Amino acid sequence: MLTRLHDEEGVSILFITHDLGVVAQISDRIYVLNEGVVVETGDTAEVVARPGDAYTRRLLAASSLTSE
């Protein structure tokens, strides 16, 4: 339902989660915060494929992307 609102109505949606696997499936853009400070931002596919920050890498390692 939320993705339909985004697609059909152009609604922006803010998700706050530690699970970057979920974020990777539903977002276009990502901001990674560590202790309230933005440590990484960019196109979701780019950040997931090439995380530049150690905290982002830890979140990805703990995410549903790697829990197979």
N, C-alpha and C positions, 0 to 999 in steps of 0.2 A: 504494500500500500504506500509506503513512504517513497519508494523508487518511482511509483506511478505519479505521485504528486510532483516529484522532481522533474520527471520526463514530460508530463503533460502540462503542468502549470508553471514550471520554471522556478519552483520553490527551492530555496536554499535550506539545507539541513545541517545542523551541527551535531556531530557525534563525539562524545567524550568516552574513551575506552583505553584500556591497556592492550587490547587484543588487535594488533595490527593486521591479523588475518581477516578479521571482520571489515576493518577499514579498507583493506586492499580490494575487497569484493564490491564495495558500494560507494567509494568516494573517488572524486576526480583529483582532489588536492589534499595534501596532508600537512599538518603542523605537528611536530613532536615537541612536547614540553617536558623538561626535567626540572622539578622543584619550581615550577611556575615560569621558567625561562625557556623561550623557543630555542631549541638546539638544532632543529632541522626543519626545512619546509620545501615543498615542491610538488611536482606532479606525482601522484601516488605511485604509479608504475615505476617511475625513476627512483624514488626514494626506497621502495621495496627492493628493486633490483640492485641498487648501489647505495646502501645507506652510508652516509659519511660520518655519522656520530656514533660513538661507542654505545650510548644509551639506546639509540634506535636499533642498533644491532642486537642488543640484549632483548629488547621488546620483540623483535622479529624471531629471535631464537626461542622465546617463550610462547609465541603465538600459535594460533591454529594452523598457520601455514606450515609449521614444522612438526605438528603432532600427529603424524601418520603412523 
